[in-house]
Amino acid sequence: MFDELEEALRQLLIQEIPITDGEIEIAFDQPKREWSARLSRPTINLFLYDVRENVMLRNYGFPVSDNEGGEANTVLRKRTPLRMDCNFMVTTWATEPADEHRLLADTMLALARYPTLPERLLEGRLAEQPYELRTLLGAHDRLTNVAEIWSSLDNEIRPSVSYQVVVTMDPWRPVVEPTVREMQLRTNGMAPDADGNSTNAETGYTIAGTLRDSRRDGAPVAGARVAIIGTGRYLITGETGRFTFRLSKPGSFRLTAQHPDGTSTERRLSLPNPAGEFDLVL
């Protein structure tokens, strides 16, 4: 992934400065003394010196997605990916200080134009990133001790600027779980009796199901109207054909669905539902 990020930055600088005929070299090396001594032409160097988690973007969760093509009545649950800060030290190298400073300014202007890396430059795993690749030039809390960095590199100190790109790293594998089709929520200041009843209890139910088309081998139906008759409550299904309703009390009710082509179906159900199954089939 880091090599693909470096290639994206290379192409960004080539296009935005711009650089023609390889007149300026773009490198991603440690700027050690022996390295700089070998330079033969003006060079922009982006040294990846630090990679760490972006704690401000940390979001520990386990979102659920549809298990398309998998076992029926199952979903995929997966931990949210990591957001990582890739911190570069940007320097420029030329024979004359004036040329060096001019090149550094051009580089900073090119990088500052894009608060996120353009999609046209993203290839491989970068093109599959779930979030935009945020960038930040010259962060106040980066490169706070440049003298120490240059000392460790055994090179003479020179102007530098920090540049940060936030990438997503996803090491987790999804886990297959059964679909939650009925959920009961009870809020009560007193424990229920032996039969599970309480006069002070407030109970809510959430039902969920999928609308499928028997004419298309049970494929989910998108854009259909699903309603609970007599309540005025309805929704339009998305691409996965899923629908969810919340009911305040148990009892019998009728679910109805109408396909965009006018085909409809109806099903009578009750809550609680021992089978825990609320799918509709056209």
N, C-alpha and C positions, 0 to 999 in steps of 0.2 A: 504493500500500500504506500509506503513512504517513497519508493521509487516512482510510483505513478503521481504522487503529489509533487515531487520535484520536477517531473516532466511537465506537469500542468503549469507550474511557476515559470519554468523555462520558456514555454510557449507564450505565456502572458507577457513576459518581459520583451521577448523578440517582437511581438506584435505591437506593444504599447510604447516602447521607447522611440522609434523602432530600431531593430538591429538588422542590417543587411550584409550579405556576403561574409558572415562570420567575423566582422570587424571587431566585435567585442565578445569575449568568452564569458560563458555563464557556468559557474562551478558550484558544487555543494560539498566542499572539502573543509577539513580542519585547517584554518589559516596559520599553520606553523611556519617557523622561520625558513626551513628548507623548502617548503611548498612555495612560499612567496618568492624565494630566490630564483625559482625556475620559471616564473611567469615571463612571457615574451610579448604579450599584448594586453591592452586594457581588459580588466576582468571584473565581473560582478560575482561576488561569492555569498551564498546563503548557507550558513553553517547551522545545521540542526543540532543545537546544543542541549535541548531539554524537551522531554515529553512527559506530561503529567495529566491526571484527570482534572477536568473542569468541574469543580465542586458546585459552582453556581448553576450548572445545567444538570446536575445529578438528579435523577428521577428513578428511585427504586420502585418498580411496579412490575406486575405480571399481566399485561393486557391479553385479551382473548381475541382470536381471529378464527374465521371459518376454516374447517378442515376440508377444503375443496379437493375432491377426488379421493378422499379417505373414507374411513368407516362412517356409516350413517349415525346421526345423532351424537356426534363428537365434535369437539372444538380443539384448537391448539392454544396452549398457554405458554408464553415465553417471557423471560425477563427482559426489561428494557436494556438497550445497548449502552455501552460506555461512551462518554463524550470526552475526547482527549485533546489537550492543547499541544500543538507542535510549535515550538518556539525556535525561531531562526535568528541568528545574528547576521545582519546584512552589512557587508563592507564592499568597497570598491578599490581597485588597484590600478594605478597608472604611473607613468614616469614622473609627470609633473603634478604637484599638489592641486593646481587649479583644474586640471583635467580630471583628477580623481574626485574632487568636490563636485564638479559639474555632473559627472556620471552618477554620483551618489544622489544628487538632487533629482535627476531624471528617473532614477530607479524608484525613489520614494514617491514621486508623482505617479508613476505607472502603477505601483502597488496600492496607493491610496485611492485610486479611482474605483476600486471594486471592494465594497464591504463584504461581498460574498464572491467566491470564485465562479466565473462564468461556466455554465453547463457545457458550453461548446468545447471547453478544454478538458473535461473530465472523461477519462477512459478507464476501462477495467473495473476494478472494485470501487473506484471513486464515482463512477457513473451509477452505481447501485446504492449510493449513500441515501439513507432515509431522510436526512436533514440537509439543509444548505450548508456549505462549507464557509462558516464565518471567518472573517479576517480582521486583524487589528494591527495597525502600524504604530510603533512608538509608544507602547504601553508604559505608563509611569512606574509600574512595579516589576519591570523586566530590565535586565542588564543594569542592575543597580550598583554593581561593583565590577566595572569593566577592567580596571587595573589588575584585579585578581585573575580574570579570564585571560588577559593577554600575557600575564606572567606565567600561567600554566601552559600556555601555548608557546612560550619562549619566543615571543615576537614583539616588535615595537608597537606601542599603542597607536591607534588611528581612529578616525571617526567611524561610528557604527550606529545602527538603529535596529531595534527589535521588530520582528514581524511574526505574528501568531496566526495560525490556521487551526480551526477546530474541526477535527474529523470524528467520525463515528466508528467504533470498533465493536463488533458483535460476536463474542465468543460463545454465546449460549445456544443450546439446541431446544426446539419446541417440545413440549410434553402434550401428549394426547389425553384429553379428559372428556368424560360424558357431558353432554349439553345440560345446563341448568334450565329446566323447563317450568318449574314451579318453585316459588320462594315465599315463605311465610315470615312476616315480621311482626313480633309481638312486643309492645311497650307496656309495661305494667309495674306498678309500685309494689304489688303483692304477688307472692308465688301462686300459681294456679292450683286448683284442687286436684283430687285424684283423677278426675276426668279431663283435666287439662283446661278447665273453664275458670274464668275470673270475671266478676262483674265490672272490675275496673280496667280490664284489658282493652287495648286498641290493637286490632289485628289488620294487617294489610297483606295482600297477595300480589305477586308478580308472576305473570304467565308469559311464556315465550314459545314460539314455534316457527316453522318454515312453510311457506306456500309453495307447492310443487305442481308441475304440469304433467299429468299422466300421459299426455299426447307426445311428450318429449322425454320419455324415459325418466320421469320424476325430476326433471331439471328445475331449479329454483325459478320463480316468476318475479321479475322486476316490474315496477310501475303499476302494480295492482293495488286496489283499494281494499283494505281489510278493516272490518268494523265489528263492534259488539252491538248487536241489535238492541234498541231500546235505551241506549245510554248516550247516543250522539257522539260517541268516541270512535275515531277511525285514524288510519295512517296509510301512507303509500309505501310499499315495500321497495327496498333498494336492490342492488345487484344480487345479493345473496338470498333474497326472498324472505328474510327474517322479519318478524313482527314481535313487539313486546307491549303488553298492557299491564297497568296496575289497577287492582280492584280493592275496594275497601272492606268487602265482606264476602263470606262464602255463599254458595248457592248455585242455582242453575243459570246458565246464560247461553246465548247463541252467537257463534262466530260466523261471519259471512265474508266472502272474498269475491271480488269481481276483477276478472282479467281485463287488460286494456282492449281486447277484442270483443268484450261484452259477455264472455262466458263467466258463469258464477257458480259458487258452491256455498253450502251452509252446513254447519255442524253444531249439534247441541252438546254442551259439556257441563261439568259441575266442578265446584271447588269445595273441599280439597279433591284432587284427582289422584287416586292411588297409582294410576299408570304413569302420571307425570308427563303426558304426551298431548300436545295441542296442535300438531301439524294439520294443515289443510291441503287437500288434493283437488285439483280441477279436472 
